[in-house]
Amino acid sequence: MLAGGSPIELALLPNFSEVPAFEETAPTFAENSAGKALHYSRFAAGTVLADDSGLVVPALGGAPRVMPVPERATVAGCRSYYGK
């Protein structure tokens, strides 16, 4: 329910597996999320919500953080990207 008590219905994007994937290239979680919403809204009739939740831990020097997909595809890539 929304704050005013109005019901809200959530649904998956129809035929999601057939929709071209969104390439996460933005430097922030917010920009990637907005990009996903805009990208996937081209394939939906209604309002589209998107998320690019991430984790930033100050004790780890800000890691993990936004990281380009190719670099996070492997453990070695993650270690290289995060310098660990």
PDB file of N, CA, C and O in Angstrom:
ATOM      1  N   MET A   1       0.827  -1.177   0.000  1.00  0.00           N
ATOM      2  CA  MET A   1       0.000   0.000   0.000  1.00  0.00           C
ATOM      3  C   MET A   1       0.877   1.248   0.000  1.00  0.00           C
ATOM      4  O   MET A   1       1.964   1.267   0.578  1.00  0.00           O
ATOM      5  N   LEU A   2       0.391   2.255  -0.643  1.00  0.00           N
ATOM      6  CA  LEU A   2       1.062   3.547  -0.648  1.00  0.00           C
ATOM      7  C   LEU A   2       0.759   4.272   0.654  1.00  0.00           C
ATOM      8  O   LEU A   2      -0.102   3.846   1.424  1.00  0.00           O
ATOM      9  N   ALA A   3       1.452   5.345   0.890  1.00  0.00           N
ATOM     10  CA  ALA A   3       1.293   6.095   2.135  1.00  0.00           C
ATOM     11  C   ALA A   3      -0.158   6.488   2.398  1.00  0.00           C
ATOM     12  O   ALA A   3      -0.593   6.468   3.550  1.00  0.00           O
ATOM     13  N   GLY A   4      -0.902   6.836   1.387  1.00  0.00           N
ATOM     14  CA  GLY A   4      -2.292   7.242   1.556  1.00  0.00           C
ATOM     15  C   GLY A   4      -3.250   6.079   1.677  1.00  0.00           C
ATOM     16  O   GLY A   4      -4.463   6.281   1.744  1.00  0.00           O
ATOM     17  N   GLY A   5      -2.727   4.860   1.707  1.00  0.00           N
ATOM     18  CA  GLY A   5      -3.573   3.678   1.819  1.00  0.00           C
ATOM     19  C   GLY A   5      -4.036   3.125   0.489  1.00  0.00           C
ATOM     20  O   GLY A   5      -4.775   2.141   0.459  1.00  0.00           O
ATOM     21  N   SER A   6      -3.624   3.731  -0.613  1.00  0.00           N
ATOM     22  CA  SER A   6      -4.008   3.230  -1.931  1.00  0.00           C
ATOM     23  C   SER A   6      -3.238   1.958  -2.244  1.00  0.00           C
ATOM     24  O   SER A   6      -2.034   1.887  -1.998  1.00  0.00           O
ATOM     25  N   PRO A   7      -3.917   0.954  -2.783  1.00  0.00           N
ATOM     26  CA  PRO A   7      -3.206  -0.284  -3.134  1.00  0.00           C
ATOM     27  C   PRO A   7      -2.301  -0.076  -4.341  1.00  0.00           C
ATOM     28  O   PRO A   7      -2.559   0.774  -5.193  1.00  0.00           O
ATOM     29  N   ILE A   8      -1.261  -0.851  -4.394  1.00  0.00           N
ATOM     30  CA  ILE A   8      -0.348  -0.821  -5.537  1.00  0.00           C
ATOM     31  C   ILE A   8      -0.110  -2.262  -5.966  1.00  0.00           C
ATOM     32  O   ILE A   8       0.079  -3.142  -5.126  1.00  0.00           O
ATOM     33  N   GLU A   9      -0.118  -2.495  -7.244  1.00  0.00           N
ATOM     34  CA  GLU A   9       0.089  -3.837  -7.779  1.00  0.00           C
ATOM     35  C   GLU A   9       1.425  -3.877  -8.508  1.00  0.00           C
ATOM     36  O   GLU A   9       1.689  -3.045  -9.376  1.00  0.00           O
ATOM     37  N   LEU A  10       2.255  -4.833  -8.161  1.00  0.00           N
ATOM     38  CA  LEU A  10       3.548  -5.002  -8.808  1.00  0.00           C
ATOM     39  C   LEU A  10       3.500  -6.220  -9.716  1.00  0.00           C
ATOM     40  O   LEU A  10       2.884  -7.230  -9.377  1.00  0.00           O
ATOM     41  N   ALA A  11       4.140  -6.125 -10.847  1.00  0.00           N
ATOM     42  CA  ALA A  11       4.185  -7.246 -11.786  1.00  0.00           C
ATOM     43  C   ALA A  11       5.541  -7.259 -12.474  1.00  0.00           C
ATOM     44  O   ALA A  11       6.178  -6.221 -12.653  1.00  0.00           O
ATOM     45  N   LEU A  12       5.963  -8.444 -12.850  1.00  0.00           N
ATOM     46  CA  LEU A  12       7.206  -8.578 -13.614  1.00  0.00           C
ATOM     47  C   LEU A  12       6.982  -8.104 -15.040  1.00  0.00           C
ATOM     48  O   LEU A  12       5.864  -8.143 -15.552  1.00  0.00           O
ATOM     49  N   LEU A  13       8.040  -7.663 -15.665  1.00  0.00           N
ATOM     50  CA  LEU A  13       7.975  -7.242 -17.058  1.00  0.00           C
ATOM     51  C   LEU A  13       7.654  -8.464 -17.914  1.00  0.00           C
ATOM     52  O   LEU A  13       8.369  -9.464 -17.851  1.00  0.00           O
ATOM     53  N   PRO A  14       6.587  -8.398 -18.716  1.00  0.00           N
ATOM     54  CA  PRO A  14       6.247  -9.546 -19.567  1.00  0.00           C
ATOM     55  C   PRO A  14       7.408  -9.899 -20.498  1.00  0.00           C
ATOM     56  O   PRO A  14       8.069  -9.016 -21.044  1.00  0.00           O
ATOM     57  N   ASN A  15       7.643 -11.182 -20.668  1.00  0.00           N
ATOM     58  CA  ASN A  15       8.691 -11.677 -21.578  1.00  0.00           C
ATOM     59  C   ASN A  15      10.065 -11.105 -21.250  1.00  0.00           C
ATOM     60  O   ASN A  15      10.853 -10.824 -22.153  1.00  0.00           O
ATOM     61  N   PHE A  16      10.355 -10.931 -19.967  1.00  0.00           N
ATOM     62  CA  PHE A  16      11.619 -10.321 -19.544  1.00  0.00           C
ATOM     63  C   PHE A  16      12.830 -11.018 -20.161  1.00  0.00           C
ATOM     64  O   PHE A  16      13.799 -10.356 -20.533  1.00  0.00           O
ATOM     65  N   SER A  17      12.787 -12.332 -20.272  1.00  0.00           N
ATOM     66  CA  SER A  17      13.942 -13.075 -20.809  1.00  0.00           C
ATOM     67  C   SER A  17      14.213 -12.736 -22.273  1.00  0.00           C
ATOM     68  O   SER A  17      15.308 -12.993 -22.774  1.00  0.00           O
ATOM     69  N   GLU A  18      13.237 -12.167 -22.957  1.00  0.00           N
ATOM     70  CA  GLU A  18      13.408 -11.813 -24.364  1.00  0.00           C
ATOM     71  C   GLU A  18      13.815 -10.347 -24.560  1.00  0.00           C
ATOM     72  O   GLU A  18      14.117  -9.929 -25.677  1.00  0.00           O
ATOM     73  N   VAL A  19      13.820  -9.585 -23.490  1.00  0.00           N
ATOM     74  CA  VAL A  19      14.143  -8.164 -23.568  1.00  0.00           C
ATOM     75  C   VAL A  19      15.660  -7.988 -23.519  1.00  0.00           C
ATOM     76  O   VAL A  19      16.324  -8.629 -22.704  1.00  0.00           O
ATOM     77  N   PRO A  20      16.219  -7.134 -24.375  1.00  0.00           N
ATOM     78  CA  PRO A  20      17.665  -6.901 -24.331  1.00  0.00           C
ATOM     79  C   PRO A  20      18.089  -6.398 -22.951  1.00  0.00           C
ATOM     80  O   PRO A  20      17.403  -5.578 -22.342  1.00  0.00           O
ATOM     81  N   ALA A  21      19.201  -6.888 -22.480  1.00  0.00           N
ATOM     82  CA  ALA A  21      19.703  -6.505 -21.164  1.00  0.00           C
ATOM     83  C   ALA A  21      20.188  -5.057 -21.172  1.00  0.00           C
ATOM     84  O   ALA A  21      20.635  -4.539 -22.195  1.00  0.00           O
ATOM     85  N   PHE A  22      20.089  -4.428 -20.022  1.00  0.00           N
ATOM     86  CA  PHE A  22      20.605  -3.075 -19.849  1.00  0.00           C
ATOM     87  C   PHE A  22      22.072  -3.177 -19.452  1.00  0.00           C
ATOM     88  O   PHE A  22      22.420  -3.941 -18.552  1.00  0.00           O
ATOM     89  N   GLU A  23      22.926  -2.417 -20.113  1.00  0.00           N
ATOM     90  CA  GLU A  23      24.349  -2.430 -19.792  1.00  0.00           C
ATOM     91  C   GLU A  23      24.647  -1.376 -18.732  1.00  0.00           C
ATOM     92  O   GLU A  23      24.477  -0.180 -18.968  1.00  0.00           O
ATOM     93  N   GLU A  24      25.086  -1.823 -17.578  1.00  0.00           N
ATOM     94  CA  GLU A  24      25.381  -0.914 -16.470  1.00  0.00           C
ATOM     95  C   GLU A  24      26.749  -0.268 -16.672  1.00  0.00           C
ATOM     96  O   GLU A  24      27.784  -0.896 -16.451  1.00  0.00           O
ATOM     97  N   THR A  25      26.738   0.978 -17.087  1.00  0.00           N
ATOM     98  CA  THR A  25      28.001   1.679 -17.347  1.00  0.00           C
ATOM     99  C   THR A  25      28.131   2.971 -16.551  1.00  0.00           C
ATOM    100  O   THR A  25      29.182   3.612 -16.581  1.00  0.00           O
ATOM    101  N   ALA A  26      27.084   3.357 -15.844  1.00  0.00           N
ATOM    102  CA  ALA A  26      27.109   4.616 -15.102  1.00  0.00           C
ATOM    103  C   ALA A  26      27.991   4.491 -13.854  1.00  0.00           C
ATOM    104  O   ALA A  26      28.172   3.390 -13.334  1.00  0.00           O
ATOM    105  N   PRO A  27      28.534   5.596 -13.379  1.00  0.00           N
ATOM    106  CA  PRO A  27      29.432   5.559 -12.227  1.00  0.00           C
ATOM    107  C   PRO A  27      28.730   5.516 -10.872  1.00  0.00           C
ATOM    108  O   PRO A  27      29.395   5.369  -9.846  1.00  0.00           O
ATOM    109  N   THR A  28      27.391   5.641 -10.844  1.00  0.00           N
ATOM    110  CA  THR A  28      26.691   5.615  -9.558  1.00  0.00           C
ATOM    111  C   THR A  28      25.529   4.633  -9.586  1.00  0.00           C
ATOM    112  O   THR A  28      25.020   4.279 -10.650  1.00  0.00           O
ATOM    113  N   PHE A  29      25.116   4.196  -8.388  1.00  0.00           N
ATOM    114  CA  PHE A  29      23.964   3.311  -8.269  1.00  0.00           C
ATOM    115  C   PHE A  29      22.705   4.004  -8.793  1.00  0.00           C
ATOM    116  O   PHE A  29      21.901   3.390  -9.494  1.00  0.00           O
ATOM    117  N   ALA A  30      22.538   5.287  -8.450  1.00  0.00           N
ATOM    118  CA  ALA A  30      21.347   6.031  -8.860  1.00  0.00           C
ATOM    119  C   ALA A  30      21.257   6.144 -10.381  1.00  0.00           C
ATOM    120  O   ALA A  30      20.181   5.978 -10.957  1.00  0.00           O
ATOM    121  N   GLU A  31      22.376   6.424 -11.021  1.00  0.00           N
ATOM    122  CA  GLU A  31      22.368   6.552 -12.482  1.00  0.00           C
ATOM    123  C   GLU A  31      22.090   5.214 -13.154  1.00  0.00           C
ATOM    124  O   GLU A  31      21.375   5.168 -14.155  1.00  0.00           O
ATOM    125  N   ASN A  32      22.638   4.132 -12.627  1.00  0.00           N
ATOM    126  CA  ASN A  32      22.348   2.811 -13.189  1.00  0.00           C
ATOM    127  C   ASN A  32      20.881   2.458 -13.009  1.00  0.00           C
ATOM    128  O   ASN A  32      20.264   1.889 -13.910  1.00  0.00           O
ATOM    129  N   SER A  33      20.317   2.790 -11.854  1.00  0.00           N
ATOM    130  CA  SER A  33      18.912   2.518 -11.592  1.00  0.00           C
ATOM    131  C   SER A  33      18.013   3.306 -12.547  1.00  0.00           C
ATOM    132  O   SER A  33      17.080   2.749 -13.125  1.00  0.00           O
ATOM    133  N   ALA A  34      18.290   4.578 -12.708  1.00  0.00           N
ATOM    134  CA  ALA A  34      17.505   5.404 -13.626  1.00  0.00           C
ATOM    135  C   ALA A  34      17.640   4.894 -15.060  1.00  0.00           C
ATOM    136  O   ALA A  34      16.665   4.863 -15.810  1.00  0.00           O
ATOM    137  N   GLY A  35      18.842   4.499 -15.430  1.00  0.00           N
ATOM    138  CA  GLY A  35      19.063   3.952 -16.767  1.00  0.00           C
ATOM    139  C   GLY A  35      18.272   2.678 -16.992  1.00  0.00           C
ATOM    140  O   GLY A  35      17.701   2.481 -18.065  1.00  0.00           O
ATOM    141  N   LYS A  36      18.233   1.806 -15.982  1.00  0.00           N
ATOM    142  CA  LYS A  36      17.449   0.569 -16.098  1.00  0.00           C
ATOM    143  C   LYS A  36      15.968   0.881 -16.269  1.00  0.00           C
ATOM    144  O   LYS A  36      15.304   0.293 -17.122  1.00  0.00           O
ATOM    145  N   ALA A  37      15.449   1.803 -15.463  1.00  0.00           N
ATOM    146  CA  ALA A  37      14.023   2.154 -15.557  1.00  0.00           C
ATOM    147  C   ALA A  37      13.693   2.694 -16.949  1.00  0.00           C
ATOM    148  O   ALA A  37      12.694   2.298 -17.548  1.00  0.00           O
ATOM    149  N   LEU A  38      14.526   3.590 -17.458  1.00  0.00           N
ATOM    150  CA  LEU A  38      14.280   4.142 -18.789  1.00  0.00           C
ATOM    151  C   LEU A  38      14.380   3.063 -19.866  1.00  0.00           C
ATOM    152  O   LEU A  38      13.551   3.003 -20.774  1.00  0.00           O
ATOM    153  N   HIS A  39      15.391   2.222 -19.758  1.00  0.00           N
ATOM    154  CA  HIS A  39      15.591   1.154 -20.745  1.00  0.00           C
ATOM    155  C   HIS A  39      14.399   0.201 -20.772  1.00  0.00           C
ATOM    156  O   HIS A  39      13.829  -0.060 -21.831  1.00  0.00           O
ATOM    157  N   TYR A  40      14.026  -0.316 -19.600  1.00  0.00           N
ATOM    158  CA  TYR A  40      12.959  -1.314 -19.552  1.00  0.00           C
ATOM    159  C   TYR A  40      11.579  -0.710 -19.770  1.00  0.00           C
ATOM    160  O   TYR A  40      10.646  -1.436 -20.113  1.00  0.00           O
ATOM    161  N   SER A  41      11.421   0.599 -19.582  1.00  0.00           N
ATOM    162  CA  SER A  41      10.121   1.228 -19.828  1.00  0.00           C
ATOM    163  C   SER A  41       9.756   1.185 -21.302  1.00  0.00           C
ATOM    164  O   SER A  41       8.582   1.300 -21.655  1.00  0.00           O
ATOM    165  N   ARG A  42      10.740   1.022 -22.157  1.00  0.00           N
ATOM    166  CA  ARG A  42      10.460   0.894 -23.598  1.00  0.00           C
ATOM    167  C   ARG A  42       9.714  -0.394 -23.912  1.00  0.00           C
ATOM    168  O   ARG A  42       9.122  -0.525 -24.984  1.00  0.00           O
ATOM    169  N   PHE A  43       9.737  -1.348 -22.981  1.00  0.00           N
ATOM    170  CA  PHE A  43       9.122  -2.656 -23.214  1.00  0.00           C
ATOM    171  C   PHE A  43       7.910  -2.896 -22.322  1.00  0.00           C
ATOM    172  O   PHE A  43       7.431  -4.027 -22.233  1.00  0.00           O
ATOM    173  N   ALA A  44       7.406  -1.859 -21.660  1.00  0.00           N
ATOM    174  CA  ALA A  44       6.277  -2.006 -20.746  1.00  0.00           C
ATOM    175  C   ALA A  44       5.250  -0.920 -21.009  1.00  0.00           C
ATOM    176  O   ALA A  44       5.586   0.172 -21.467  1.00  0.00           O
ATOM    177  N   ALA A  45       4.002  -1.228 -20.717  1.00  0.00           N
ATOM    178  CA  ALA A  45       2.932  -0.268 -20.940  1.00  0.00           C
ATOM    179  C   ALA A  45       2.766   0.690 -19.765  1.00  0.00           C
ATOM    180  O   ALA A  45       2.304   1.814 -19.959  1.00  0.00           O
ATOM    181  N   GLY A  46       3.125   0.282 -18.570  1.00  0.00           N
ATOM    182  CA  GLY A  46       2.896   1.107 -17.385  1.00  0.00           C
ATOM    183  C   GLY A  46       4.175   1.698 -16.830  1.00  0.00           C
ATOM    184  O   GLY A  46       5.197   1.772 -17.513  1.00  0.00           O
ATOM    185  N   THR A  47       4.100   2.110 -15.600  1.00  0.00           N
ATOM    186  CA  THR A  47       5.237   2.686 -14.898  1.00  0.00           C
ATOM    187  C   THR A  47       6.250   1.591 -14.579  1.00  0.00           C
ATOM    188  O   THR A  47       5.871   0.479 -14.211  1.00  0.00           O
ATOM    189  N   VAL A  48       7.517   1.898 -14.716  1.00  0.00           N
ATOM    190  CA  VAL A  48       8.576   0.928 -14.446  1.00  0.00           C
ATOM    191  C   VAL A  48       9.445   1.444 -13.305  1.00  0.00           C
ATOM    192  O   VAL A  48       9.899   2.589 -13.320  1.00  0.00           O
ATOM    193  N   LEU A  49       9.669   0.583 -12.316  1.00  0.00           N
ATOM    194  CA  LEU A  49      10.586   0.876 -11.223  1.00  0.00           C
ATOM    195  C   LEU A  49      11.809   0.000 -11.392  1.00  0.00           C
ATOM    196  O   LEU A  49      11.695  -1.160 -11.789  1.00  0.00           O
ATOM    197  N   ALA A  50      12.962   0.538 -11.098  1.00  0.00           N
ATOM    198  CA  ALA A  50      14.194  -0.243 -11.218  1.00  0.00           C
ATOM    199  C   ALA A  50      15.064   0.008 -10.001  1.00  0.00           C
ATOM    200  O   ALA A  50      14.929   1.025  -9.321  1.00  0.00           O
ATOM    201  N   ASP A  51      15.950  -0.924  -9.739  1.00  0.00           N
ATOM    202  CA  ASP A  51      16.835  -0.833  -8.587  1.00  0.00           C
ATOM    203  C   ASP A  51      18.242  -1.219  -9.008  1.00  0.00           C
ATOM    204  O   ASP A  51      18.433  -2.101  -9.846  1.00  0.00           O
ATOM    205  N   ASP A  52      19.195  -0.568  -8.434  1.00  0.00           N
ATOM    206  CA  ASP A  52      20.586  -0.971  -8.616  1.00  0.00           C
ATOM    207  C   ASP A  52      21.221  -0.905  -7.234  1.00  0.00           C
ATOM    208  O   ASP A  52      22.173  -0.167  -6.984  1.00  0.00           O
ATOM    209  N   SER A  53      20.646  -1.715  -6.351  1.00  0.00           N
ATOM    210  CA  SER A  53      21.124  -1.665  -4.969  1.00  0.00           C
ATOM    211  C   SER A  53      22.564  -2.130  -4.912  1.00  0.00           C
ATOM    212  O   SER A  53      22.971  -3.070  -5.595  1.00  0.00           O
ATOM    213  N   GLY A  54      23.296  -1.464  -4.101  1.00  0.00           N
ATOM    214  CA  GLY A  54      24.697  -1.791  -3.955  1.00  0.00           C
ATOM    215  C   GLY A  54      25.128  -1.598  -2.521  1.00  0.00           C
ATOM    216  O   GLY A  54      24.352  -1.135  -1.685  1.00  0.00           O
ATOM    217  N   LEU A  55      26.314  -1.938  -2.248  1.00  0.00           N
ATOM    218  CA  LEU A  55      26.854  -1.884  -0.908  1.00  0.00           C
ATOM    219  C   LEU A  55      28.159  -1.108  -0.943  1.00  0.00           C
ATOM    220  O   LEU A  55      29.051  -1.408  -1.737  1.00  0.00           O
ATOM    221  N   VAL A  56      28.263  -0.115  -0.084  1.00  0.00           N
ATOM    222  CA  VAL A  56      29.498   0.647   0.049  1.00  0.00           C
ATOM    223  C   VAL A  56      29.855   0.638   1.524  1.00  0.00           C
ATOM    224  O   VAL A  56      29.087   1.122   2.355  1.00  0.00           O
ATOM    225  N   VAL A  57      31.006   0.096   1.849  1.00  0.00           N
ATOM    226  CA  VAL A  57      31.418  -0.051   3.240  1.00  0.00           C
ATOM    227  C   VAL A  57      32.628   0.843   3.498  1.00  0.00           C
ATOM    228  O   VAL A  57      33.718   0.568   2.994  1.00  0.00           O
ATOM    229  N   PRO A  58      32.445   1.915   4.282  1.00  0.00           N
ATOM    230  CA  PRO A  58      33.562   2.822   4.555  1.00  0.00           C
ATOM    231  C   PRO A  58      34.791   2.115   5.141  1.00  0.00           C
ATOM    232  O   PRO A  58      35.921   2.482   4.818  1.00  0.00           O
ATOM    233  N   ALA A  59      34.587   1.114   5.989  1.00  0.00           N
ATOM    234  CA  ALA A  59      35.710   0.402   6.592  1.00  0.00           C
ATOM    235  C   ALA A  59      36.528  -0.364   5.554  1.00  0.00           C
ATOM    236  O   ALA A  59      37.671  -0.741   5.813  1.00  0.00           O
ATOM    237  N   LEU A  60      35.941  -0.589   4.386  1.00  0.00           N
ATOM    238  CA  LEU A  60      36.659  -1.281   3.305  1.00  0.00           C
ATOM    239  C   LEU A  60      37.086  -0.296   2.221  1.00  0.00           C
ATOM    240  O   LEU A  60      37.288  -0.675   1.067  1.00  0.00           O
ATOM    241  N   GLY A  61      37.218   0.960   2.601  1.00  0.00           N
ATOM    242  CA  GLY A  61      37.632   1.963   1.628  1.00  0.00           C
ATOM    243  C   GLY A  61      36.582   2.229   0.574  1.00  0.00           C
ATOM    244  O   GLY A  61      36.903   2.602  -0.554  1.00  0.00           O
ATOM    245  N   GLY A  62      35.315   2.035   0.944  1.00  0.00           N
ATOM    246  CA  GLY A  62      34.227   2.267  -0.005  1.00  0.00           C
ATOM    247  C   GLY A  62      33.854   1.047  -0.811  1.00  0.00           C
ATOM    248  O   GLY A  62      32.907   1.107  -1.595  1.00  0.00           O
ATOM    249  N   ALA A  63      34.557  -0.056  -0.653  1.00  0.00           N
ATOM    250  CA  ALA A  63      34.253  -1.274  -1.401  1.00  0.00           C
ATOM    251  C   ALA A  63      33.161  -2.054  -0.684  1.00  0.00           C
ATOM    252  O   ALA A  63      32.997  -1.838   0.517  1.00  0.00           O
ATOM    253  N   PRO A  64      32.418  -2.923  -1.305  1.00  0.00           N
ATOM    254  CA  PRO A  64      32.311  -2.893  -2.762  1.00  0.00           C
ATOM    255  C   PRO A  64      31.619  -1.618  -3.206  1.00  0.00           C
ATOM    256  O   PRO A  64      30.979  -0.934  -2.407  1.00  0.00           O
ATOM    257  N   ARG A  65      31.749  -1.313  -4.448  1.00  0.00           N
ATOM    258  CA  ARG A  65      31.170  -0.086  -4.991  1.00  0.00           C
ATOM    259  C   ARG A  65      30.692  -0.363  -6.407  1.00  0.00           C
ATOM    260  O   ARG A  65      30.772  -1.493  -6.889  1.00  0.00           O
ATOM    261  N   VAL A  66      30.200   0.660  -7.059  1.00  0.00           N
ATOM    262  CA  VAL A  66      29.768   0.486  -8.443  1.00  0.00           C
ATOM    263  C   VAL A  66      30.964  -0.005  -9.238  1.00  0.00           C
ATOM    264  O   VAL A  66      32.043   0.586  -9.189  1.00  0.00           O
ATOM    265  N   MET A  67      30.763  -1.083  -9.967  1.00  0.00           N
ATOM    266  CA  MET A  67      31.854  -1.679 -10.718  1.00  0.00           C
ATOM    267  C   MET A  67      31.321  -2.148 -12.061  1.00  0.00           C
ATOM    268  O   MET A  67      30.278  -2.801 -12.103  1.00  0.00           O
ATOM    269  N   PRO A  68      31.995  -1.842 -13.152  1.00  0.00           N
ATOM    270  CA  PRO A  68      31.531  -2.279 -14.460  1.00  0.00           C
ATOM    271  C   PRO A  68      31.346  -3.793 -14.514  1.00  0.00           C
ATOM    272  O   PRO A  68      32.134  -4.545 -13.940  1.00  0.00           O
ATOM    273  N   VAL A  69      30.304  -4.229 -15.206  1.00  0.00           N
ATOM    274  CA  VAL A  69      29.954  -5.645 -15.265  1.00  0.00           C
ATOM    275  C   VAL A  69      31.114  -6.540 -15.698  1.00  0.00           C
ATOM    276  O   VAL A  69      31.354  -7.547 -15.032  1.00  0.00           O
ATOM    277  N   PRO A  70      31.852  -6.237 -16.776  1.00  0.00           N
ATOM    278  CA  PRO A  70      32.922  -7.156 -17.178  1.00  0.00           C
ATOM    279  C   PRO A  70      33.943  -7.390 -16.067  1.00  0.00           C
ATOM    280  O   PRO A  70      34.495  -8.485 -15.952  1.00  0.00           O
ATOM    281  N   GLU A  71      34.195  -6.372 -15.255  1.00  0.00           N
ATOM    282  CA  GLU A  71      35.196  -6.516 -14.212  1.00  0.00           C
ATOM    283  C   GLU A  71      34.691  -7.303 -13.014  1.00  0.00           C
ATOM    284  O   GLU A  71      35.496  -7.846 -12.258  1.00  0.00           O
ATOM    285  N   ARG A  72      33.370  -7.379 -12.820  1.00  0.00           N
ATOM    286  CA  ARG A  72      32.854  -8.124 -11.683  1.00  0.00           C
ATOM    287  C   ARG A  72      32.386  -9.522 -12.066  1.00  0.00           C
ATOM    288  O   ARG A  72      31.771 -10.221 -11.261  1.00  0.00           O
ATOM    289  N   ALA A  73      32.678  -9.921 -13.289  1.00  0.00           N
ATOM    290  CA  ALA A  73      32.229 -11.219 -13.772  1.00  0.00           C
ATOM    291  C   ALA A  73      33.014 -12.376 -13.175  1.00  0.00           C
ATOM    292  O   ALA A  73      32.551 -13.516 -13.213  1.00  0.00           O
ATOM    293  N   THR A  74      34.172 -12.110 -12.636  1.00  0.00           N
ATOM    294  CA  THR A  74      34.986 -13.178 -12.055  1.00  0.00           C
ATOM    295  C   THR A  74      35.533 -12.740 -10.707  1.00  0.00           C
ATOM    296  O   THR A  74      35.605 -11.547 -10.411  1.00  0.00           O
ATOM    297  N   VAL A  75      35.916 -13.710  -9.899  1.00  0.00           N
ATOM    298  CA  VAL A  75      36.532 -13.406  -8.612  1.00  0.00           C
ATOM    299  C   VAL A  75      37.831 -12.642  -8.839  1.00  0.00           C
ATOM    300  O   VAL A  75      38.111 -11.669  -8.138  1.00  0.00           O
ATOM    301  N   ALA A  76      38.625 -13.076  -9.814  1.00  0.00           N
ATOM    302  CA  ALA A  76      39.889 -12.401 -10.106  1.00  0.00           C
ATOM    303  C   ALA A  76      39.641 -10.960 -10.540  1.00  0.00           C
ATOM    304  O   ALA A  76      40.387 -10.056 -10.162  1.00  0.00           O
ATOM    305  N   GLY A  77      38.589 -10.745 -11.339  1.00  0.00           N
ATOM    306  CA  GLY A  77      38.258  -9.400 -11.768  1.00  0.00           C
ATOM    307  C   GLY A  77      37.880  -8.514 -10.588  1.00  0.00           C
ATOM    308  O   GLY A  77      38.276  -7.350 -10.526  1.00  0.00           O
ATOM    309  N   CYS A  78      37.109  -9.070  -9.647  1.00  0.00           N
ATOM    310  CA  CYS A  78      36.711  -8.324  -8.450  1.00  0.00           C
ATOM    311  C   CYS A  78      37.943  -7.985  -7.613  1.00  0.00           C
ATOM    312  O   CYS A  78      38.092  -6.856  -7.146  1.00  0.00           O
ATOM    313  N   ARG A  79      38.821  -8.965  -7.427  1.00  0.00           N
ATOM    314  CA  ARG A  79      40.030  -8.725  -6.625  1.00  0.00           C
ATOM    315  C   ARG A  79      40.899  -7.659  -7.270  1.00  0.00           C
ATOM    316  O   ARG A  79      41.455  -6.798  -6.588  1.00  0.00           O
ATOM    317  N   SER A  80      41.010  -7.727  -8.592  1.00  0.00           N
ATOM    318  CA  SER A  80      41.808  -6.742  -9.316  1.00  0.00           C
ATOM    319  C   SER A  80      41.177  -5.353  -9.201  1.00  0.00           C
ATOM    320  O   SER A  80      41.870  -4.365  -8.953  1.00  0.00           O
ATOM    321  N   TYR A  81      39.883  -5.291  -9.379  1.00  0.00           N
ATOM    322  CA  TYR A  81      39.183  -4.004  -9.331  1.00  0.00           C
ATOM    323  C   TYR A  81      39.277  -3.365  -7.956  1.00  0.00           C
ATOM    324  O   TYR A  81      39.483  -2.156  -7.841  1.00  0.00           O
ATOM    325  N   TYR A  82      39.124  -4.183  -6.901  1.00  0.00           N
ATOM    326  CA  TYR A  82      39.153  -3.670  -5.550  1.00  0.00           C
ATOM    327  C   TYR A  82      40.565  -3.621  -4.963  1.00  0.00           C
ATOM    328  O   TYR A  82      40.756  -3.168  -3.835  1.00  0.00           O
ATOM    329  N   GLY A  83      41.539  -4.083  -5.725  1.00  0.00           N
ATOM    330  CA  GLY A  83      42.918  -4.025  -5.256  1.00  0.00           C
ATOM    331  C   GLY A  83      43.212  -4.954  -4.112  1.00  0.00           C
ATOM    332  O   GLY A  83      44.040  -4.632  -3.260  1.00  0.00           O
ATOM    333  N   LYS A  84      42.567  -6.087  -4.063  1.00  0.00           N
ATOM    334  CA  LYS A  84      42.764  -7.045  -2.958  1.00  0.00           C
ATOM    335  C   LYS A  84      43.236  -8.379  -3.480  1.00  0.00           C
ATOM    336  O   LYS A  84      43.454  -9.305  -2.699  1.00  0.00           O
TER     337      LYS A  84
END
